[in-house]
Amino acid sequence: STILIFSHTYSLGLFVSTDRCKQFDSRKEKELKALTERRQEVRTILSEAAVQSLEEQYFWISTDWLRLWADTILPP
């Protein structure tokens, strides 16, 4: 009887653990995909944002801020 309870509890623990691992893997995959998309967006912005002429008005973006923005899920 005690062995059956232990066995059932152990099996339930494995099930919960496996479910949490699947949830973690799913969340990790979604976040990595979002970061990859954000980094690609930064590359696109940088390729299109080159200063054409020093006479034209342009703005600077801090590379530290841009790196932080590209490498995080939530905006800085």
N, CA, C and O atoms as CSV, one atom per row, in Angstrom:
chain,resi,resn,atom,element,x,y,z
A,1,SER,N,N,0.824,-1.199,0.000
A,1,SER,CA,C,0.000,0.000,0.000
A,1,SER,C,C,0.866,1.260,0.000
A,1,SER,O,O,0.646,2.177,-0.792
A,2,THR,N,N,1.856,1.293,0.903
A,2,THR,CA,C,2.760,2.443,0.955
A,2,THR,C,C,3.553,2.555,-0.335
A,2,THR,O,O,3.801,3.657,-0.824
A,3,ILE,N,N,3.949,1.415,-0.887
A,3,ILE,CA,C,4.709,1.408,-2.139
A,3,ILE,C,C,3.851,1.942,-3.278
A,3,ILE,O,O,4.347,2.685,-4.125
A,4,LEU,N,N,2.570,1.575,-3.312
A,4,LEU,CA,C,1.673,2.080,-4.353
A,4,LEU,C,C,1.506,3.591,-4.251
A,4,LEU,O,O,1.512,4.287,-5.267
A,5,ILE,N,N,1.357,4.099,-3.038
A,5,ILE,CA,C,1.217,5.549,-2.851
A,5,ILE,C,C,2.488,6.252,-3.303
A,5,ILE,O,O,2.426,7.265,-3.999
A,6,PHE,N,N,3.640,5.718,-2.908
A,6,PHE,CA,C,4.914,6.309,-3.316
A,6,PHE,C,C,5.049,6.283,-4.834
A,6,PHE,O,O,5.440,7.276,-5.448
A,7,SER,N,N,4.723,5.137,-5.435
A,7,SER,CA,C,4.823,4.979,-6.879
A,7,SER,C,C,3.914,5.974,-7.597
A,7,SER,O,O,4.327,6.612,-8.565
A,8,HIS,N,N,2.685,6.102,-7.122
A,8,HIS,CA,C,1.735,7.042,-7.728
A,8,HIS,C,C,2.230,8.483,-7.572
A,8,HIS,O,O,2.185,9.266,-8.520
A,9,THR,N,N,2.697,8.822,-6.382
A,9,THR,CA,C,3.201,10.176,-6.123
A,9,THR,C,C,4.410,10.466,-6.998
A,9,THR,O,O,4.529,11.559,-7.554
A,10,TYR,N,N,5.297,9.508,-7.123
A,10,TYR,CA,C,6.490,9.662,-7.956
A,10,TYR,C,C,6.092,9.870,-9.416
A,10,TYR,O,O,6.626,10.750,-10.091
A,11,SER,N,N,5.153,9.058,-9.898
A,11,SER,CA,C,4.684,9.187,-11.283
A,11,SER,C,C,4.030,10.541,-11.515
A,11,SER,O,O,4.238,11.162,-12.557
A,12,LEU,N,N,3.246,10.998,-10.556
A,12,LEU,CA,C,2.599,12.301,-10.664
A,12,LEU,C,C,3.649,13.403,-10.704
A,12,LEU,O,O,3.526,14.354,-11.476
A,13,GLY,N,N,4.674,13.280,-9.882
A,13,GLY,CA,C,5.766,14.258,-9.876
A,13,GLY,C,C,6.480,14.307,-11.209
A,13,GLY,O,O,6.813,15.388,-11.696
A,14,LEU,N,N,6.719,13.154,-11.804
A,14,LEU,CA,C,7.349,13.114,-13.122
A,14,LEU,C,C,6.471,13.777,-14.167
A,14,LEU,O,O,6.964,14.506,-15.027
A,15,PHE,N,N,5.159,13.524,-14.094
A,15,PHE,CA,C,4.221,14.127,-15.040
A,15,PHE,C,C,4.242,15.647,-14.920
A,15,PHE,O,O,4.332,16.349,-15.928
A,16,VAL,N,N,4.159,16.157,-13.692
A,16,VAL,CA,C,4.165,17.606,-13.463
A,16,VAL,C,C,5.484,18.194,-13.937
A,16,VAL,O,O,5.507,19.245,-14.577
A,17,SER,N,N,6.581,17.516,-13.623
A,17,SER,CA,C,7.898,17.984,-14.031
A,17,SER,C,C,8.010,18.029,-15.553
A,17,SER,O,O,8.525,18.998,-16.110
A,18,THR,N,N,7.535,16.995,-16.218
A,18,THR,CA,C,7.576,16.941,-17.675
A,18,THR,C,C,6.724,18.049,-18.278
A,18,THR,O,O,7.132,18.684,-19.251
A,19,ASP,N,N,5.554,18.285,-17.716
A,19,ASP,CA,C,4.673,19.348,-18.199
A,19,ASP,C,C,5.344,20.710,-18.039
A,19,ASP,O,O,5.273,21.544,-18.942
A,20,ARG,N,N,5.984,20.938,-16.913
A,20,ARG,CA,C,6.682,22.211,-16.692
A,20,ARG,C,C,7.849,22.368,-17.655
A,20,ARG,O,O,8.111,23.467,-18.146
A,21,CYS,N,N,8.542,21.286,-17.924
A,21,CYS,CA,C,9.643,21.342,-18.888
A,21,CYS,C,C,9.123,21.718,-20.276
A,21,CYS,O,O,9.736,22.519,-20.981
A,22,LYS,N,N,7.994,21.136,-20.656
A,22,LYS,CA,C,7.399,21.460,-21.955
A,22,LYS,C,C,6.981,22.926,-22.002
A,22,LYS,O,O,7.191,23.601,-23.010
A,23,GLN,N,N,6.389,23.419,-20.915
A,23,GLN,CA,C,5.989,24.827,-20.857
A,23,GLN,C,C,7.212,25.730,-20.950
A,23,GLN,O,O,7.197,26.731,-21.666
A,24,PHE,N,N,8.267,25.378,-20.228
A,24,PHE,CA,C,9.499,26.163,-20.263
A,24,PHE,C,C,10.086,26.176,-21.667
A,24,PHE,O,O,10.461,27.232,-22.176
A,25,ASP,N,N,10.168,25.002,-22.298
A,25,ASP,CA,C,10.713,24.914,-23.651
A,25,ASP,C,C,9.893,25.736,-24.634
A,25,ASP,O,O,10.449,26.402,-25.508
A,26,SER,N,N,8.574,25.691,-24.495
A,26,SER,CA,C,7.698,26.458,-25.379
A,26,SER,C,C,7.919,27.958,-25.197
A,26,SER,O,O,8.036,28.701,-26.171
A,27,ARG,N,N,7.973,28.388,-23.953
A,27,ARG,CA,C,8.197,29.814,-23.673
A,27,ARG,C,C,9.577,30.247,-24.166
A,27,ARG,O,O,9.724,31.321,-24.750
A,28,LYS,N,N,10.572,29.417,-23.932
A,28,LYS,CA,C,11.934,29.726,-24.374
A,28,LYS,C,C,11.977,29.872,-25.894
A,28,LYS,O,O,12.592,30.801,-26.417
A,29,GLU,N,N,11.324,28.952,-26.598
A,29,GLU,CA,C,11.296,28.995,-28.060
A,29,GLU,C,C,10.631,30.279,-28.567
A,29,GLU,O,O,11.128,30.910,-29.500
A,30,LYS,N,N,9.513,30.662,-27.953
A,30,LYS,CA,C,8.815,31.885,-28.360
A,30,LYS,C,C,9.680,33.118,-28.122
A,30,LYS,O,O,9.742,34.009,-28.970
A,31,GLU,N,N,10.348,33.169,-26.967
A,31,GLU,CA,C,11.174,34.327,-26.645
A,31,GLU,C,C,12.405,34.402,-27.546
A,31,GLU,O,O,12.796,35.491,-27.966
A,32,LEU,N,N,13.012,33.268,-27.845
A,32,LEU,CA,C,14.157,33.270,-28.756
A,32,LEU,C,C,13.740,33.704,-30.157
A,32,LEU,O,O,14.481,34.413,-30.839
A,33,LYS,N,N,12.557,33.280,-30.583
A,33,LYS,CA,C,12.049,33.695,-31.895
A,33,LYS,C,C,11.823,35.207,-31.915
A,33,LYS,O,O,12.164,35.878,-32.889
A,34,ALA,N,N,11.249,35.735,-30.839
A,34,ALA,CA,C,11.008,37.181,-30.761
A,34,ALA,C,C,12.325,37.951,-30.780
A,34,ALA,O,O,12.425,38.985,-31.440
A,35,LEU,N,N,13.337,37.460,-30.063
A,35,LEU,CA,C,14.640,38.126,-30.058
A,35,LEU,C,C,15.295,38.074,-31.433
A,35,LEU,O,O,15.884,39.058,-31.878
A,36,THR,N,N,15.195,36.943,-32.099
A,36,THR,CA,C,15.764,36.811,-33.439
A,36,THR,C,C,15.088,37.779,-34.403
A,36,THR,O,O,15.754,38.415,-35.219
A,37,GLU,N,N,13.762,37.890,-34.308
A,37,GLU,CA,C,13.029,38.832,-35.159
A,37,GLU,C,C,13.429,40.270,-34.845
A,37,GLU,O,O,13.596,41.082,-35.754
A,38,ARG,N,N,13.584,40.584,-33.562
A,38,ARG,CA,C,13.977,41.938,-33.164
A,38,ARG,C,C,15.364,42.268,-33.697
A,38,ARG,O,O,15.592,43.369,-34.198
A,39,ARG,N,N,16.285,41.328,-33.593
A,39,ARG,CA,C,17.648,41.559,-34.095
A,39,ARG,C,C,17.643,41.771,-35.604
A,39,ARG,O,O,18.382,42.611,-36.117
A,40,GLN,N,N,16.820,41.017,-36.308
A,40,GLN,CA,C,16.711,41.208,-37.753
A,40,GLN,C,C,16.132,42.580,-38.062
A,40,GLN,O,O,16.558,43.242,-39.008
A,41,GLU,N,N,15.166,43.002,-37.268
A,41,GLU,CA,C,14.585,44.331,-37.447
A,41,GLU,C,C,15.649,45.408,-37.253
A,41,GLU,O,O,15.687,46.384,-38.003
A,42,VAL,N,N,16.511,45.239,-36.252
A,42,VAL,CA,C,17.594,46.199,-36.018
A,42,VAL,C,C,18.537,46.227,-37.215
A,42,VAL,O,O,18.944,47.300,-37.661
A,43,ARG,N,N,18.885,45.053,-37.738
A,43,ARG,CA,C,19.759,45.012,-38.921
A,43,ARG,C,C,19.128,45.764,-40.095
A,43,ARG,O,O,19.805,46.515,-40.797
A,44,THR,N,N,17.838,45.555,-40.297
A,44,THR,CA,C,17.137,46.236,-41.387
A,44,THR,C,C,17.142,47.746,-41.173
A,44,THR,O,O,17.419,48.510,-42.097
A,45,ILE,N,N,16.836,48.165,-39.959
A,45,ILE,CA,C,16.830,49.601,-39.645
A,45,ILE,C,C,18.204,50.201,-39.886
A,45,ILE,O,O,18.321,51.261,-40.501
A,46,LEU,N,N,19.242,49.533,-39.407
A,46,LEU,CA,C,20.599,50.058,-39.573
A,46,LEU,C,C,21.010,50.123,-41.037
A,46,LEU,O,O,21.703,51.054,-41.444
A,47,SER,N,N,20.592,49.150,-41.826
A,47,SER,CA,C,20.959,49.163,-43.241
A,47,SER,C,C,20.247,50.281,-43.997
A,47,SER,O,O,20.771,50.791,-44.987
A,48,GLU,N,N,19.057,50.663,-43.536
A,48,GLU,CA,C,18.288,51.710,-44.216
A,48,GLU,C,C,18.505,53.095,-43.619
A,48,GLU,O,O,18.072,54.093,-44.194
A,49,ALA,N,N,19.172,53.163,-42.473
A,49,ALA,CA,C,19.267,54.433,-41.756
A,49,ALA,C,C,20.603,55.147,-41.939
A,49,ALA,O,O,20.902,56.098,-41.217
A,50,ALA,N,N,21.381,54.709,-42.871
A,50,ALA,CA,C,22.683,55.354,-43.073
A,50,ALA,C,C,22.501,56.820,-43.466
A,50,ALA,O,O,21.583,57.172,-44.207
A,51,VAL,N,N,23.385,57.654,-42.958
A,51,VAL,CA,C,23.345,59.083,-43.284
A,51,VAL,C,C,23.766,59.246,-44.739
A,51,VAL,O,O,24.842,58.800,-45.135
A,52,GLN,N,N,22.910,59.888,-45.531
A,52,GLN,CA,C,23.186,60.073,-46.951
A,52,GLN,C,C,24.079,61.285,-47.195
A,52,GLN,O,O,24.952,61.276,-48.064
A,53,SER,N,N,23.836,62.319,-46.409
A,53,SER,CA,C,24.587,63.559,-46.596
A,53,SER,C,C,24.756,64.229,-45.240
A,53,SER,O,O,23.818,64.273,-44.444
A,54,LEU,N,N,25.942,64.747,-44.977
A,54,LEU,CA,C,26.177,65.425,-43.703
A,54,LEU,C,C,25.432,66.753,-43.624
A,54,LEU,O,O,25.279,67.313,-42.539
A,55,GLU,N,N,24.970,67.259,-44.757
A,55,GLU,CA,C,24.196,68.497,-44.757
A,55,GLU,C,C,22.753,68.264,-44.312
A,55,GLU,O,O,22.103,69.183,-43.815
A,56,GLU,N,N,22.258,67.060,-44.485
A,56,GLU,CA,C,20.894,66.749,-44.069
A,56,GLU,C,C,20.852,66.480,-42.571
A,56,GLU,O,O,21.824,66.010,-41.979
A,57,GLN,N,N,19.699,66.790,-41.967
A,57,GLN,CA,C,19.534,66.547,-40.539
A,57,GLN,C,C,19.417,65.046,-40.277
A,57,GLN,O,O,18.738,64.328,-41.011
A,58,TYR,N,N,20.075,64.590,-39.239
A,58,TYR,CA,C,19.985,63.188,-38.853
A,58,TYR,C,C,20.057,63.088,-37.335
A,58,TYR,O,O,20.431,64.050,-36.665
A,59,PHE,N,N,19.701,61.934,-36.796
A,59,PHE,CA,C,19.671,61.725,-35.347
A,59,PHE,C,C,20.514,60.513,-34.990
A,59,PHE,O,O,20.626,59.558,-35.759
A,60,TRP,N,N,21.103,60.576,-33.808
A,60,TRP,CA,C,21.911,59.467,-33.295
A,60,TRP,C,C,21.070,58.591,-32.382
A,60,TRP,O,O,20.188,59.075,-31.671
A,61,ILE,N,N,21.348,57.325,-32.412
A,61,ILE,CA,C,20.753,56.382,-31.462
A,61,ILE,C,C,21.917,55.737,-30.720
A,61,ILE,O,O,22.868,55.255,-31.336
A,62,SER,N,N,21.835,55.731,-29.419
A,62,SER,CA,C,22.877,55.113,-28.608
A,62,SER,C,C,22.989,53.629,-28.948
A,62,SER,O,O,21.990,52.909,-28.934
A,63,THR,N,N,24.200,53.173,-29.253
A,63,THR,CA,C,24.378,51.755,-29.568
A,63,THR,C,C,24.085,50.879,-28.354
A,63,THR,O,O,23.594,49.759,-28.501
A,64,ASP,N,N,24.383,51.382,-27.154
A,64,ASP,CA,C,24.064,50.610,-25.946
A,64,ASP,C,C,22.554,50.418,-25.818
A,64,ASP,O,O,22.084,49.322,-25.513
A,65,TRP,N,N,21.794,51.497,-26.054
A,65,TRP,CA,C,20.340,51.404,-25.969
A,65,TRP,C,C,19.806,50.468,-27.051
A,65,TRP,O,O,18.937,49.636,-26.792
A,66,LEU,N,N,20.331,50.612,-28.251
A,66,LEU,CA,C,19.874,49.783,-29.363
A,66,LEU,C,C,20.178,48.308,-29.097
A,66,LEU,O,O,19.344,47.446,-29.377
A,67,ARG,N,N,21.352,48.014,-28.565
A,67,ARG,CA,C,21.716,46.637,-28.228
A,67,ARG,C,C,20.784,46.095,-27.147
A,67,ARG,O,O,20.316,44.961,-27.234
A,68,LEU,N,N,20.519,46.913,-26.126
A,68,LEU,CA,C,19.608,46.500,-25.056
A,68,LEU,C,C,18.214,46.241,-25.620
A,68,LEU,O,O,17.571,45.254,-25.262
A,69,TRP,N,N,17.752,47.112,-26.488
A,69,TRP,CA,C,16.429,46.959,-27.102
A,69,TRP,C,C,16.367,45.683,-27.941
A,69,TRP,O,O,15.362,44.973,-27.926
A,70,ALA,N,N,17.438,45.397,-28.665
A,70,ALA,CA,C,17.443,44.224,-29.540
A,70,ALA,C,C,17.551,42.919,-28.764
A,70,ALA,O,O,17.107,41.873,-29.238
A,71,ASP,N,N,18.138,42.975,-27.578
A,71,ASP,CA,C,18.422,41.747,-26.834
A,71,ASP,C,C,17.482,41.481,-25.670
A,71,ASP,O,O,17.752,40.596,-24.858
A,72,THR,N,N,16.387,42.221,-25.566
A,72,THR,CA,C,15.455,41.988,-24.470
A,72,THR,C,C,14.043,41.795,-25.004
A,72,THR,O,O,13.699,42.261,-26.090
A,73,ILE,N,N,13.248,41.107,-24.224
A,73,ILE,CA,C,11.854,40.876,-24.600
A,73,ILE,C,C,11.031,42.136,-24.361
A,73,ILE,O,O,10.242,42.539,-25.216
A,74,LEU,N,N,11.214,42.754,-23.202
A,74,LEU,CA,C,10.482,43.971,-22.859
A,74,LEU,C,C,11.299,45.184,-23.271
A,74,LEU,O,O,12.525,45.144,-23.168
A,75,PRO,N,N,10.676,46.255,-23.733
A,75,PRO,CA,C,11.429,47.435,-24.153
A,75,PRO,C,C,12.159,48.073,-22.975
A,75,PRO,O,O,11.686,48.016,-21.840
A,76,PRO,N,N,13.322,48.685,-23.251
A,76,PRO,CA,C,14.080,49.338,-22.164
A,76,PRO,C,C,13.370,50.561,-21.624
A,76,PRO,O,O,13.875,51.215,-20.712
